[in-house]
Amino acid sequence: MVLGYRHIDTAQAYGNERGVGEGVRTCGLKREELFVTTKLAAECKDYESAAAAIDGSLKEMGLDYLDLMLIHSPQPWADFRGGDYAQGNREAWRALEDAYQAGKLKAIGVSNFKEADLENILSSCTVAPMVNQLLVHISNTPLALMDYCRERNILVEAYSPIAHGEILKNAEVAEMAQRYSVSVPQLCIRYCLQLGTAPLPKTAGSDSHAGQRRGRLRHL
């Protein structure tokens, strides 16, 4: 928190919600000064399991509300970009809508959703998705999907804007950053900002507990 990061992004799948919640509660800042996001497990494709998982995240984190909750993926990870989960996504979205209406969630959205996945939600929702969190970086810029979201007032959050660290190895990008007297990560984040997205740089540690602490933070 001393570095000024106020947007903390986690997920049920990351296995660190308890630690994130403890950090939020004990950091010394008022709750309303932090923006906390978590994600509904991609495997929750029915109303009952989704509703239980939403309450489970709140309990695990020890928080009265979450600023944003997303459906992590339109398909379970074991079948990513595979079968048809349209009905399951509508049911999971209905659970998010109910939690939003109950004040448990301040905003709701999705992650890794393509145009057809979004159309499925928009066709029956009472609350439209507010966010679509996508992999966006210099070598992966889904412009058509981003335009689709923008036209529907869906904010694109750009996760891993430094391409999981791979961009750091790119000599051409390094040369461009030097030309502007910035670091490669600064250039990458600026790229996403100028696209109108909210970039979420990813943290990583070097010790054995790094995976438990890994998350995404956005500087506000």
C-alpha positions as CSV (number, residue, x, y, z in Angstrom):
1,M,0.0,0.0,0.0
2,V,2.9,2.4,0.5
3,L,3.5,2.4,-3.2
4,G,0.0,3.8,-3.8
5,Y,-1.7,0.8,-5.3
6,R,-5.4,0.9,-4.4
7,H,-6.9,-1.6,-6.9
8,I,-6.4,-5.2,-5.8
9,D,-7.4,-7.9,-8.2
10,T,-7.7,-11.5,-7.1
11,A,-9.9,-14.5,-7.9
12,Q,-11.3,-17.6,-6.3
13,A,-9.0,-19.6,-8.6
14,Y,-5.8,-17.9,-7.2
15,G,-6.3,-19.4,-3.8
16,N,-5.3,-16.2,-2.0
17,E,-8.6,-14.5,-1.1
18,R,-8.1,-15.0,2.6
19,G,-4.7,-13.2,2.5
20,V,-6.0,-10.4,0.3
21,G,-8.9,-9.8,2.7
22,E,-6.6,-9.7,5.7
23,G,-4.4,-7.2,3.9
24,V,-7.4,-5.0,3.1
25,R,-8.6,-5.1,6.7
26,T,-5.3,-4.4,8.3
27,C,-3.5,-2.0,5.9
28,G,-4.6,1.0,7.8
29,L,-6.6,2.6,5.0
30,K,-10.4,3.1,5.0
31,R,-12.2,0.3,3.2
32,E,-13.7,2.8,0.7
33,E,-10.2,4.0,-0.3
34,L,-9.5,0.5,-1.8
35,F,-11.0,-1.1,-4.9
36,V,-11.2,-4.9,-4.5
37,T,-11.9,-7.2,-7.4
38,T,-12.4,-11.0,-7.3
39,K,-13.6,-13.4,-9.9
40,L,-16.2,-16.2,-9.8
41,A,-14.6,-19.6,-10.5
42,A,-15.0,-20.5,-14.2
43,E,-16.5,-23.8,-13.2
44,C,-19.6,-22.1,-11.6
45,K,-22.1,-22.5,-14.4
46,D,-25.4,-22.7,-12.4
47,Y,-27.2,-20.2,-10.2
48,E,-26.9,-22.1,-6.9
49,S,-23.1,-22.8,-7.1
50,A,-22.5,-19.2,-8.3
51,A,-24.6,-17.6,-5.5
52,A,-22.8,-19.8,-2.9
53,A,-19.4,-18.9,-4.3
54,I,-20.1,-15.2,-4.2
55,D,-21.0,-15.5,-0.5
56,G,-18.0,-17.7,0.0
57,S,-15.6,-15.1,-1.3
58,L,-17.1,-12.4,1.0
59,K,-16.7,-14.8,3.9
60,E,-13.2,-15.9,3.0
61,M,-12.1,-12.3,2.6
62,G,-13.9,-11.1,5.7
63,L,-15.4,-8.1,3.7
64,D,-18.9,-6.7,3.7
65,Y,-18.8,-6.0,0.0
66,L,-16.7,-6.3,-3.1
67,D,-16.1,-3.4,-5.5
68,L,-16.2,-5.6,-8.5
69,M,-16.8,-9.3,-9.2
70,L,-16.3,-11.0,-12.6
71,I,-17.1,-14.3,-14.2
72,H,-13.6,-15.5,-14.6
73,S,-14.1,-17.3,-18.0
74,P,-17.0,-18.2,-20.3
75,Q,-15.9,-21.8,-20.1
76,P,-14.4,-23.9,-17.3
77,W,-10.7,-24.0,-17.5
78,A,-10.6,-27.7,-18.4
79,D,-12.7,-26.9,-21.5
80,F,-11.5,-23.3,-22.3
81,R,-12.8,-22.1,-25.6
82,G,-14.5,-25.5,-25.8
83,G,-18.2,-26.4,-25.3
84,D,-21.4,-24.4,-25.1
85,Y,-22.0,-22.9,-21.7
86,A,-24.4,-20.2,-22.7
87,Q,-27.1,-21.2,-20.3
88,G,-24.6,-21.7,-17.4
89,N,-23.2,-18.2,-18.0
90,R,-26.7,-16.7,-17.9
91,E,-27.4,-18.5,-14.6
92,A,-24.0,-17.3,-13.1
93,W,-24.7,-13.8,-14.3
94,R,-28.2,-13.9,-12.6
95,A,-26.4,-14.7,-9.4
96,L,-24.1,-11.7,-9.8
97,E,-27.1,-9.5,-10.6
98,D,-28.8,-10.6,-7.4
99,A,-25.7,-10.0,-5.3
100,Y,-25.3,-6.6,-7.0
101,Q,-28.9,-5.7,-6.2
102,A,-28.4,-6.8,-2.6
103,G,-25.4,-4.5,-2.2
104,K,-22.9,-7.3,-1.8
105,L,-21.1,-6.2,-5.1
106,K,-20.7,-2.6,-6.2
107,A,-20.1,-3.6,-9.8
108,I,-20.2,-6.8,-11.9
109,G,-18.5,-7.9,-15.1
110,V,-16.8,-10.7,-17.0
111,S,-13.4,-11.8,-18.0
112,N,-12.1,-13.4,-21.2
113,F,-15.5,-13.0,-22.8
114,K,-15.7,-12.7,-26.6
115,E,-18.4,-11.0,-28.6
116,A,-20.7,-14.0,-28.7
117,D,-20.3,-14.6,-25.0
118,L,-21.2,-11.0,-24.3
119,E,-24.2,-11.2,-26.6
120,N,-25.4,-14.2,-24.6
121,I,-25.4,-12.2,-21.4
122,L,-26.8,-9.0,-23.0
123,S,-29.7,-10.9,-24.5
124,S,-31.3,-11.6,-21.1
125,C,-29.7,-9.5,-18.4
126,T,-31.3,-6.9,-16.3
127,V,-27.9,-5.4,-15.4
128,A,-25.4,-5.2,-18.3
129,P,-21.7,-6.2,-17.7
130,M,-19.7,-3.1,-16.6
131,V,-16.3,-4.6,-17.2
132,N,-14.6,-7.2,-19.5
133,Q,-11.2,-8.1,-18.3
134,L,-9.1,-9.2,-21.3
135,L,-5.5,-10.1,-22.2
136,V,-4.3,-6.9,-23.9
137,H,-0.7,-5.9,-24.6
138,I,1.5,-4.7,-27.5
139,S,1.5,-8.1,-29.2
140,N,-2.1,-9.0,-28.4
141,T,-4.6,-6.3,-29.0
142,P,-8.1,-7.5,-29.9
143,L,-9.2,-4.3,-31.4
144,A,-12.6,-5.5,-32.7
145,L,-13.6,-6.9,-29.4
146,M,-12.4,-3.8,-27.6
147,D,-14.5,-1.7,-30.0
148,Y,-17.5,-3.9,-29.3
149,C,-17.1,-3.4,-25.6
150,R,-16.6,0.4,-25.9
151,E,-19.8,0.7,-28.0
152,R,-21.7,-1.0,-25.2
153,N,-20.1,1.1,-22.4
154,I,-18.2,-2.0,-21.1
155,L,-14.9,-1.0,-19.7
156,V,-12.0,-3.1,-20.9
157,E,-9.5,-4.0,-18.1
158,A,-6.2,-5.0,-19.7
159,Y,-4.5,-7.7,-17.7
160,S,-0.9,-8.7,-18.1
161,P,-0.1,-5.5,-20.2
162,I,3.6,-6.5,-20.0
163,A,2.8,-9.9,-21.7
164,H,3.7,-12.0,-18.7
165,G,7.1,-10.4,-18.8
166,E,7.9,-11.6,-22.3
167,I,7.9,-8.1,-23.7
168,L,11.0,-7.3,-21.6
169,K,13.0,-9.6,-24.0
170,N,11.9,-7.7,-27.1
171,A,14.7,-5.6,-28.5
172,E,12.5,-3.5,-30.7
173,V,10.2,-2.5,-27.8
174,A,13.2,-1.8,-25.6
175,E,14.6,0.5,-28.3
176,M,11.3,2.4,-28.5
177,A,11.1,2.8,-24.8
178,Q,14.7,4.2,-24.8
179,R,13.6,6.7,-27.4
180,Y,10.9,8.1,-25.1
181,S,13.2,7.9,-22.0
182,V,10.8,5.4,-20.2
183,S,11.1,1.8,-19.1
184,V,9.6,-1.0,-21.1
185,P,6.8,-1.6,-18.5
186,Q,6.0,2.1,-18.5
187,L,5.7,2.1,-22.3
188,C,3.5,-1.0,-22.2
189,I,1.2,0.4,-19.6
190,R,1.0,3.7,-21.5
191,Y,0.1,1.7,-24.7
192,C,-2.9,0.2,-22.9
193,L,-3.9,3.5,-21.3
194,Q,-4.0,5.2,-24.8
195,L,-6.2,2.4,-26.0
196,G,-8.7,3.5,-23.4
197,T,-8.3,0.4,-21.2
198,A,-7.6,0.1,-17.5
199,P,-4.2,-1.7,-17.4
200,L,-3.7,-4.2,-14.5
201,P,0.1,-4.8,-14.0
202,K,0.7,-8.2,-12.5
203,T,2.8,-8.7,-9.4
204,A,5.1,-11.7,-8.8
205,G,7.5,-12.8,-6.1
206,S,10.6,-14.9,-6.1
207,D,10.2,-17.0,-3.0
208,S,8.2,-20.2,-2.5
209,H,5.1,-18.2,-1.5
210,A,5.0,-16.0,-4.6
211,G,2.1,-17.9,-6.1
212,Q,0.0,-17.3,-3.0
213,R,0.6,-13.6,-3.2
214,R,0.3,-13.2,-6.9
215,G,-2.4,-10.9,-8.1
216,R,-2.9,-7.8,-10.2
217,L,-2.8,-4.3,-9.0
218,R,-3.8,-1.1,-10.7
219,H,-2.3,2.2,-9.6
220,L,-5.1,4.7,-9.2
